[in-house]
Amino acid sequence: MRRASQWLSMGVALAAIAARPSMADDLRDLYFGEALYDAYQGQYFDALERLDAELAQHRHLDEPELDSLQHHIRQADFSVGDFELRYRMHLRAGRAIKQVLDADVEQPVKNEAAYRLARIEFQNDQPEDALQALERIQGTVPDNIKDDIEFLRANVYLALGRPADAVEVLRRLQTAQSLKGFAAYNLGIALLQADHTSEALRQLDKAGQIETREKATAAIRDKSNMVLGSVMLRTEDYAHAQLAFDRVRLEGPYSNRALLSTGWAEVSARDYQKALVPWGMLIQRDGTDAAVQEAKLALPFAYSKLRVYGRAALLYGQALDSFNKELEKVDASTRSIRAGNFLKALVREEIRQDNLWVVRLRTLPDTPETFYLTELMASNDFQTALQNYLDLEDLHRRLIAWQGGFGAYEDLIHLRRANYQPLLPQVDARFRELDAQMRLRVEQRDLLQKRLQDILTAPRPQLLATADERVALERLLKIDAALRHASGAERATWQARMQHLQGVLAWRLYTEYPERLTQAHKDLHVLNEDVRTLQEQYTAFVRARQAAVHSYEGYDQSISRLRTRVGEALEHVDTLLARQGHVIEAVAIDELNTRRKRLEAYQVQARYAVADSYDRELKEHASGGTP
């Protein structure tokens, strides 16, 4: 077992270096943005569901570099590991980050991946593996994680029993604003473990006087004062112990223990009168708190030391009544837990929406099973078990919803089939007609393009004649054929005129050939644009036609397979849910039994003390003393 201070240090480390979802500057992919939004709301399952789907689609694209996710692909890969880590999928998160480490990427990226892997290993209570991951960090380190890396390294050293190494690292972090209070406290703990007691006490005293408005830093300041006061109390330095306990906030999480310890510090210094003040304040607080219950015995003890036996007997009697009521609460809590009410209270959605939901549970009139379990529920082990149960409960609800959603998908597919099937035969018939016409026009265009290409090397001006010119040439050829069979004096005249006209047409074709060829290419370019538009529309239609069919064909087997998988997963989750719930209930009942034994012991002490106080009071009266 590790020493208690090591566990305290590790707990503080986890709180200080909690992972934050990756930020995306200049967001260009809306789906990645949606995943980040879910993560910022604490919905890490939804974030993973969205991001996994987006990454899978991205990696199956023919040209992924054209996808908008490409701008954030590195952040997306990191975010997957972050979300899995926050959802406590440590195995998958570790694999995702190791892939980045093994990839051919820049050293700063590898360093960030190594840090995240080390954080996973540390949270899994594997400090040796965490240190190995940290040792892979070299070269340039991103500025935003430099301090976090060193703070994690220091806590790994503490977990490995190397406090001297941790001290060296933590000394360099005392000016880090992001770790204000945490680095100071952990340095004090490291110095204690390194047996530098005097320096450790000075450091804890310094950490206990940090000025801050941040709740987390204020809490660690209170914790520093509690540790400092406890050490001073053990070394019988009661004045300085009192000073440390006095610095703990009266409304903070350590206030009850501080008030109790303050009283014992005064008692140890034999100043019983001063002990009445903190203990008198403490007994007015929540009666289920262990420190309050101890104070209910400590306060009359102080009065008895002051020889005010009547007051002591009265307070012992009140304490006895209080312990009887608390035992009834413990028994009611145990019965309620065994009836399953504890687990029902834990999954109440309105409670889980509140960051202080563990505390809020105690204020509900119908949750007596939580009266004595706040401290237990705040522990790391219980929180892990509870979060697993809540995740299983969330998966159970999702699987039920998914199971009921398959019918909706089947209805949607049925409606699509009913909509498209009557329309497609008519559309296909009309499309075949248009397709034949299109193919004919494309063939004609190809022929024109080929002829224009040929006349670039072998000019043929006749091919560029206009329609009127072609008609004229055809008529002249017919006239020429007719004149060959004619006779008479006018034949020569008509022959000459016919040749003259042929010469005029040939002259025009040859002299205008360059301009006509240029214009023909321009016209062909315009025709090509029209054909390209036509082909795009053709392709769009084919895709739309395929999409229409694919929107209702081929889903039956997939839905059937998914329905089977969801059903099997639901059975598995139900089994795990029952087991996890049983474990939580057993732990809660064990905690209540421990509390019951403590209350019974307090009850015995109170009964004995009441009788003893009355005896002392009678003896005091008998001897003529003043009560």
Secondary structure, DSSP 8 states (H G I E B T S, - for coil): ---HHHHHHHHHHHHHT-------SS---HHHHHHHHHHHTT-HHHHHHHHHHHHHHHHT-SSGGGSGGGGGHHHHHHHHHHHHHHTT-HHHHHHHHHHHHHSS--HHHHHHHHHHHHHHHHHTT-HHHHHHHHTT--S---GGGHHHHHHHHHHHHHHTT-HHHHHHHHHTTTT-GGGTTHHHHHHHHHHHHTT-HHHHHHHHHHHTT-----HHHHHHHHHHHHHHHHHHHHTT-HHHHHHHHHTS-TTSTTHHHHHHHHHHHHHHTT-HHHHHHHHHHHTTS-TTSHHHHHHHHHHHHHHHHTT-HHHHHHHHHHHHHHHHHHHHHHHHHHHHHHTTHHHHHHT-HHHHTSTTHHHHGGG-TT-GGGTT-HHHHHSHHHHHHHHHHHHHHHHHHHHHHHHHHHHHHHHHHHHHHHHHTTTHHHHHHHHHHHHHHHHHHHHHHHHHHHHHHHHTTS--GGGG--HHHHHHHHHHHHHHHHHHT--STTHHHHHHHHHHHHHHHHHHHHHSHHHHHHHHHHHHHHHHHHHHHHHHHHHHHHHHHHHHHHTTSS-HHHHHHHHHHHHHHHHHHHHHHHHHHHHHHHHHHHHHHHHHHHHHHHHHHHHHHHHHHHHHHHHHHHTT---
